[in-house]
């Protein structure tokens, strides 16, 4: 409850235990076993920051924080608590809060997206646990995309770009350095794994402008942005992706704020043990960096978990505002954790902190907030105030109405898939394939024409040789015919001459001599004719 310009969270007897708004950006922790009241504490703090005019972001893992959009329901138990804390005199009223629901998968809230380019090669490489060589290649691929004017908006853009570089690695290596195909293939596999985890829905447009979270509603109340994580938490890789992006975006977007009277925004991460358990090293490093440095930008981060030991020590050391609900100590290991939790508080001589942690009831907690000088307050046994809004989830119809009536729904609901690397590379590849096909067809056509030309030349040669043979045959026939005719003619002529000579000589001898002379004469004439 926001009271006397302080975030009133609990009471220790008549003493009000409050967070000073100017110390709220020193971060905090809400811890305790299941069922001890952590969620109520979170709701009370979130409502109080909203009343203070500070926007809030909640990661809702179980779905029981959604009721903030509706006022709480009165009951006999609530009346007793109101009276016990003296809340009526402080102006306690059931209230609804300006609430905006978000969901990476777009089912239980407005779709929350960012682009591959905004995520950047460095964060993507860390997230996908790429080795040094693969990380360098991813950097080069982003550079090639930038040089070629290709936008990397979603996972299919990145896969298309990697595939194109893979297929043209020789050409690109000559300009950008050697890029082994095996390394590119490994990056593609990592992108596919990210895509299967939900990256195909998280990466895209319209990308969230994180400044849209820094808004106020009616009466100047800070907007409570609730990210539904019921499905997201089942995909640690995607949850880590979102966290990595959000932390980086906050750090890079917000200017320095110095020591302000109140924070710009407060982030609550429920079930934080799920966030840190098996988290990529890159995420742990980024959270540690952001927790240390983002305070100066006016942002406070509060982790809600079962045991303080769930939080890495380097992060835990930065959490100044602490609420510790009951812990169990049934085993030596559990007692060791309880002891560590107790030793993290500034000791109160009136009770044993370690023993008290194990005996706290529901709604009770050990509380220590920072004072005006930034020093941890002495730990107090406190009772947490009741929330003003509805406790528990809301029905689907109410959620749907709240989502669709939000002005940001129009801006972010519909996915915009404009021409980017995937579309442009698809066209480029199609054009290259078309040009290649045309070149193949031209080559085939030229080959066929050459083949046809050779066939025609061969046929012409065959015809020429056949014609020569025919001509030779005809010449032979003519020569034979001439010989025959000439032989006949010369024979006749020779005989006639021989007969004439024989008759002149007379007698048998004359006939015989004439015949021989005629035959010889005929042969001589024939030889003479064929010689010419």
Buried (B, 14 or more C-beta within 10 A) or exposed (E): BBBEEBBBBBBBEEEBBBBBBBBBBBBBBBBBBEEBBBBBBBBBBBBBBBBBBBBBBBBBBEBBBBBBBBBBEEEEEBEEBBEEBEBEEBEBEBBBBBBBBBBBBBEBBBBBBBBBBBBBBBBBBBBBEBEEEBBBBBBBBBEBBEEEEBBBBBBBBBBBBBBBBBBEBEEBBEEBEEBBEEBBEBBBEBBBEBBEBBBBBBBBBBBBEBEBBBBBBEEEBBBBBBBBBBBBBEBBBBBBBBBBBBBBBBBEEBEEBEEEEBBBBBBBBBBBBBBBEEBBEBBBBBBBBBBBEBBBBBBBBBBBBBBBBBBBEBBBEBBBBBBBBBBBBEEEEBBEBBBBBBEBBEEBEEBEBBEBBBEBEEBBBBBBBBEEEEEBBEBBBBBBBBBBBBBEBBEEEBBEEBBEEBEBBEEBBEEEBEEBBBBBBBEBBEEEEEEEEEEEEEEEEEEEEEEEEEEEEEEEEEEEEEEEEEEEEEEEEEEEEEEEEBBEBBBEBBBBBBBEBBEEEEEEEBBEBBBBBBBEBBBEBBEEBEEE
